[in-house]
Amino acid sequence: MPHPADLARRAAALDDEHAATDLRDRFLLPDGIVYLDGNSLGALPATVPETLAGAVRDQWGRDLVHSWNTHGWWDAPTRVGDAVGRIVGAAPGQVVVGDSTTVRLHQTLHAAVALRPDAGVVVTDPGSFPTDLYVVAGVAAQVGWRVEHSGPDAVPALLDDLARRGERVGAVVLSHVDYRTGRLWDLPSLTRATHAAGAVSVWDLCHSAGAVPVDLDLHGVDLAVGCTYKYLNGGPGSPAYGYVAARHQERFVNVLPGWNGHAEPFAMAGAYEGAPGIARARIGTPPMLSLLALEAALHAFDGVDVRDVRRRSSSLTRFLRDCLEALVPGVEVVSPLDDAERGSQVAVRHPDAYGVVQALAARGVVTDFRTPDVVRLGVAAPYLTHGDMLAAAGAFADVLAAGDHLDPAYGRRSVVT
Amino acid sequence: MPHPADLARRAAALDDEHAATDLRDRFLLPDGIVYLDGNSLGALPATVPETLAGAVRDQWGRDLVHSWNTHGWWDAPTRVGDAVGRIVGAAPGQVVVGDSTTVRLHQTLHAAVALRPDAGVVVTDPGSFPTDLYVVAGVAAQVGWRVEHSGPDAVPALLDDLARRGERVGAVVLSHVDYRTGRLWDLPSLTRATHAAGAVSVWDLCHSAGAVPVDLDLHGVDLAVGCTYKYLNGGPGSPAYGYVAARHQERFVNVLPGWNGHAEPFAMAGAYEGAPGIARARIGTPPMLSLLALEAALHAFDGVDVRDVRRRSSSLTRFLRDCLEALVPGVEVVSPLDDAERGSQVAVRHPDAYGVVQALAARGVVTDFRTPDVVRLGVAAPYLTHGDMLAAAGAFADVLAAGDHLDPAYGRRSVVT
């Protein structure tokens, strides 16, 4: 077991090695905390406060309704969509921002159904974030499809099996990174397997966008959704996005048609006709203040290659794991050991996980709890250091040694994802 | 025809008479303009900038993810819903805020279908705002209902006729105020007629909430939706709301089930079970910055009775009409003459309406254009005076007299509703 002083030296050396990707000065984080919950709510980018205050004061307050044209509000959903696209590997014109992940996924699944009208089965991972399961089940019930559940690693075999039985699979809906364990699934090969089965691939990027290269275009993904308030740092409940590969846009059916997505929105036509391109996936009027905050936040990625973020993240999570194993006797890390299979978090299983999360917070280490027994340590690489990883692991060890996590004051209230 | 000086004296007298309801100091409006587009984007309430800046700095930035609990983010959709409810006459626990009007209406119509599973027809006004028509048509196609179109005044006769033919009407979907003409429909009697036909009433309150008393509970309305960025001044694209009368909540089916509306959101259960009460109409994670801006904005209604706003509004629109008729030869006002039938706007038909809107804007009078030939003069009573009405009518007359509206520089680009 390495001596703590060795770990400290290693942290310093690693931070030197990765100094070029330390972007903490692009964020406004309070002193004295180690923030390991950026996979729930990303930190505040330094660009946001003044940009948003200006949008309120000079756009809404002064230029009022004219701002829809003069300040580019009308085009914001697709303009900010392109900015998100740069981060997830989508060429311009394929991503639209607005609404929640729930709504985007509902819309996207209906679009998948329209692309595969003769199919009757949708495959998804029972370990998906619950909303995804609810939406998949809901849409399947609406259109009369059956839901087949399978862990992503078993999906190719399931697809083969379904094909042998003559069942037509319409869509495979998976999360790129498991929200609990941090397991990063193999998007390229699962997308290939999906296509081999004649189905449409639908990826949920909530826990990968901004932390892991996604390369939607490169891997031929069909449809995708994601939130923007985790590693994209868009702020609480910032609008989600939908990706529709250019080749599918002409046949994209919008189950939530609003005037914002109409071909001629100001003609006030009585019948719906979708706009050309990705704009046809627009729904209603977007929450502009949240959207402009997101746009400002994405500037934290200016000049940044997500591959470099990923290298830093892999180093941080690997070191965090090493520190935990060195300092916390018997720690049970459930995130994969292999860098290539680990997203940007380290999940630890502990019977008193809820108390551990609370006790860590009391020591300035912000993590979160996932029922029933997981402590998630999310690693948003741009604003964290190897020194932070060591500090977090040290606090973890101190909590357990002191028994802080058993404090009965820590009830069962939960922290939001 | 009254002399302009007489109109000025009358404006001053009316402003004296209505001084108690002049709330302009609750808004941050630029000097030198008459803002008659509050029915598109309400003015900036004075409470918003600092509240929102604080939410960014002290909640998101400093307290980070813990703000979901410590700053009441989690409960905001229903808490702000109750604040909207006070304005539209809904007792607490029946209004939820979040998502766009498009999404809320889609959800609401599906809920109406679930309340009337044996029906097969939905009735709506072909003059509705286009989004409503698209959503009604879309949901009807999904569930196999037929859409019957009828102007609201002819709805009772249509319902009788359908009943005679043995057709079961499931829902009647109407807007309280016509977005073009400003016609205020008789919500109480149309709701009674809807109920007499065994159908569910669905009201779109976009152009009435905050300007006209709605009294949802009093009139036994079943379901309603509305935006918050017009007379509620919530900011660009601020989240919409849905009303579900308490008596229907137990049977409310949420076609857009997300974890936010789950009975035990943090249990991460794989199967959806709606929360008790109005919370079951929650969808995904709401755009918190836009939602908190809305919450701050609603304080402009603190201590305000919407009946008093309405009295001021009726006086303003009546006087605006008088001024237009006095100063603009041949003006064609299409809004109803009768106060009881007029919402909070005065619409004028003019063959060069688009040019008129642009020329008025150049003179500091902000109105908007509705295709093909309508100039809308929206009257958000809390921050407008009778003096403003006279100034607007005077500018209208000056534009026409000078021929400004014929300037070829005014192309055909449109202003957002």
Interface residues (C-beta under 8 A of the other chain):
Chain A: L28 L29 P30 Y35 D37 S40 L41 A43 L44 V48 P49 L52 A53 V56 R57 Q59 W60 G61 R62 L64 V65 H66 S67 W68 N69 W73 W74 G98 D99 S100 T101 T102 V103 H106 P126 F129 P130 T131 L133 Y134 V135 A137 G138 Q142 C227 Y229 G235 P236 G237 S238 P239 A240 V255 L256 P257 G258 W259 N260 H262 F266 A267 M268 A269 G270 A271 Y272 I283 G284 T285 P286 P287 M288 L289 S290 L291 A293 A361 V366 D368 R370 T371 R413 S414 V415 V416 T417
Chain B: L28 L29 P30 Y35 D37 S40 L41 A43 L44 V48 P49 L52 A53 V56 R57 Q59 W60 G61 R62 L64 V65 H66 S67 W68 N69 W73 W74 G98 D99 S100 T101 T102 V103 H106 P126 F129 P130 T131 L133 Y134 V135 A137 G138 Q142 C227 Y229 G235 P236 G237 S238 P239 A240 V255 L256 P257 G258 W259 N260 H262 P265 F266 A267 M268 A269 G270 A271 Y272 I283 G284 T285 P286 P287 M288 L289 S290 L291 A293 A361 V366 D368 R370 T371 R413 S414 V415 V416 T417
